[in-house]
Amino acid sequence: MMHITEEYGRHDTQTEDGICVAIVYHSGYGHTARQAEAVAEGVRQAGGSRPLLLPVEEAQQRWDDLHAAHAIIFGAPTYMGAASASFKAFQEATSHVMMAGGYLWKDKIAAGFTNSGTRAGDKLSTLVQMVLFAAQHGMHWVSLDLPPANNSTSGSETDMNRLGFWIGAAAQSNTDEGPDRAPPEADLATARHLGARVARVTRAFVRGRDLTGA
């Protein structure tokens, strides 16, 4: 299957509206990468914006591209109640860039997603860490904007936001299934929703800023 970064092109960050939404993520076993690809697909489906999908290792060599992006969506698996060590290393690396050049990401749009092997898995802790990280860079956080699902007799495991998160998109991947089977489609649809929402909010924000000259 063609990887979304290849399909849309890592270096082609411009669209008709000139809006780029970067997705910076770490994936230990491929499950969070699949979630990241769904986020990128949602950005594309919203129209007017192009996703730039970057693993954290590559992102640390692409500061100029992240500076040029209008939005950055962060993604990481939740390990032991927190973001993975590789994602934390990326976060800490940004402190050096921030100290050297000030608030490089000030007023960019931000959002986040995470995945773990259990339904809860303390994923909220990871998302809260991402919110604080975005705040340290002066960014504007975008929530998921989906009601919690699968919380009544009429609910279903196929519902978007079946895990009931508000801050960002959450996914659950069975530990005995590979990324070809997990996370399930409901969680991927939730990730696509987040990508599309961020793309729309970013487009509105950029157009409003251009009109007001802010």
C-alpha positions in Angstrom: 0.0 0.0 0.0 1.3 3.4 -0.9 2.4 5.5 2.1 0.6 8.8 2.3 3.9 10.7 2.6 4.8 9.3 -0.8 1.4 9.9 -2.4 1.2 13.5 -1.4 4.9 14.3 -1.4 7.0 15.3 1.6 8.5 18.3 -0.1 5.4 19.7 -1.9 3.8 21.7 1.0 1.8 24.2 -1.1 -1.8 24.0 -2.3 -4.0 26.5 -4.1 -4.5 28.2 -0.7 -0.8 27.7 0.2 -1.7 26.0 3.4 0.4 23.2 4.9 -0.6 20.9 7.8 2.4 19.0 9.2 1.8 15.8 11.1 4.8 14.9 13.3 4.6 11.5 14.9 6.4 8.6 16.4 5.3 5.0 16.0 6.9 2.1 17.8 5.2 -0.8 16.0 3.4 0.8 13.1 0.0 1.3 14.7 0.4 5.0 15.4 1.9 5.4 11.9 -1.4 4.1 10.5 -3.3 6.5 12.7 -1.0 9.3 11.4 -1.7 8.3 7.8 -5.5 8.6 8.5 -5.0 12.1 9.9 -3.1 13.0 6.7 -6.0 11.6 4.7 -8.4 13.7 6.6 -6.4 16.8 5.8 -6.4 16.0 2.1 -10.2 15.2 2.1 -11.0 18.6 3.7 -9.6 20.3 0.6 -7.4 23.4 0.3 -4.6 22.1 2.5 -1.8 19.6 2.0 -0.5 17.2 4.7 3.2 16.9 5.4 3.7 13.6 7.2 7.0 13.5 9.2 8.3 10.8 11.6 10.0 12.5 14.6 13.4 11.5 13.5 13.0 13.2 10.1 11.2 16.2 11.7 14.3 17.1 13.7 16.1 17.6 10.3 13.2 19.7 8.9 12.8 22.7 11.2 12.4 25.0 8.2 9.5 23.0 6.9 7.8 23.0 10.3 8.4 26.7 10.6 6.7 27.2 7.2 3.7 25.0 8.1 0.5 26.7 9.2 -0.5 23.9 11.6 1.3 21.0 13.3 -0.6 17.9 14.5 1.4 15.8 17.0 1.1 12.0 17.4 2.7 9.4 19.6 1.9 6.1 21.2 1.2 6.1 24.9 3.7 4.0 26.8 3.5 3.7 30.6 1.1 6.6 30.8 3.1 9.0 28.7 4.3 9.8 25.2 7.0 7.5 23.9 10.6 8.4 24.6 11.3 9.1 20.9 8.5 11.7 20.8 9.7 13.2 24.1 13.2 13.5 22.5 11.6 15.5 19.6 9.8 17.7 22.1 13.0 18.4 24.0 14.9 19.1 20.8 12.4 21.9 20.0 13.5 23.8 23.1 16.9 24.4 21.5 15.3 25.7 18.4 12.9 27.9 20.4 15.7 29.4 22.5 17.7 30.1 19.3 14.9 31.7 17.4 12.1 32.6 19.8 8.5 31.4 19.4 8.9 30.0 15.9 5.6 28.2 16.1 3.7 31.1 17.7 0.1 31.3 16.5 0.2 28.1 14.5 -2.7 25.7 14.9 -2.0 22.5 16.9 -3.8 19.2 17.6 -2.8 15.7 18.7 -3.5 12.0 18.6 -2.3 8.9 20.5 -2.7 5.1 20.5 -2.2 2.4 23.0 -2.9 -1.3 23.5 -5.8 -0.7 26.0 -9.0 1.3 25.7 -7.9 3.8 28.3 -4.2 3.2 28.8 -3.8 6.7 30.4 -3.9 8.2 26.9 -5.4 11.4 28.3 -2.0 12.0 30.0 -0.3 12.0 26.7 -2.8 14.3 25.1 -2.5 16.7 28.0 1.3 16.7 27.7 0.8 17.6 24.0 -1.5 20.5 24.9 1.1 21.9 27.3 3.8 21.4 24.7 1.8 23.4 22.2 1.1 26.1 24.7 4.8 26.5 25.4 5.3 27.3 21.7 2.4 29.8 21.7 0.2 27.6 19.5 -3.7 27.4 19.3 -5.0 23.9 20.2 -7.9 22.4 18.3 -10.0 19.8 20.0 -11.6 16.7 18.5 -15.2 18.1 18.4 -16.9 14.7 18.5 -19.4 13.5 21.1 -18.4 10.4 23.0 -19.8 7.3 21.4 -20.5 3.7 22.3 -21.7 4.8 25.7 -25.3 3.5 25.5 -27.2 0.5 24.3 -27.6 2.1 20.9 -23.8 2.7 20.6 -21.4 0.6 18.6 -17.7 -0.3 18.4 -17.9 1.1 14.9 -18.8 4.6 16.1 -16.3 7.4 15.7 -14.8 8.5 19.1 -15.8 5.1 20.5 -13.2 5.6 23.3 -14.7 8.9 24.4 -11.9 11.5 24.2 -12.3 15.3 23.7 -8.8 16.8 23.6 -7.6 14.8 20.6 -8.0 11.6 18.6 -7.5 8.3 20.5 -7.0 4.8 19.1 -6.7 1.4 20.6 -4.7 -1.4 19.0 -4.8 -5.0 20.2 -1.4 -6.0 21.3 -1.6 -9.3 19.3 -2.5 -7.6 16.0 -0.2 -5.8 13.6 -0.8 -2.4 11.9 -2.5 -4.2 9.0 -5.4 -4.9 11.3 -5.2 -2.4 14.1 -6.3 0.2 15.0 -9.8 -0.5 13.9 -11.6 1.5 11.2 -13.6 3.4 13.8 -10.4 4.9 15.3 -9.0 5.6 11.8 -12.2 7.4 10.9 -11.8 9.4 14.1 -8.3 10.3 13.1 -9.5 11.4 9.6 -12.1 13.6 11.3 -9.3 15.3 13.3 -7.2 15.9 10.3 -10.1 17.4 8.4 -11.2 19.6 11.3 -7.6 21.0 11.7 -7.4 21.7 8.0 -10.7 23.6 8.1 -9.8 25.6 11.2 -6.4 26.4 9.8 -7.8 27.6 6.5 -10.3 29.9 8.3 -7.6 31.1 10.7 -5.1 32.0 7.9 -7.8 33.7 5.8 -9.0 35.7 8.7 -5.4 36.8 9.6 -4.8 37.8 6.0 -8.0 39.8 5.9 -7.3 41.6 9.1 -3.6 42.0 8.5 -3.0 40.7 12.0 
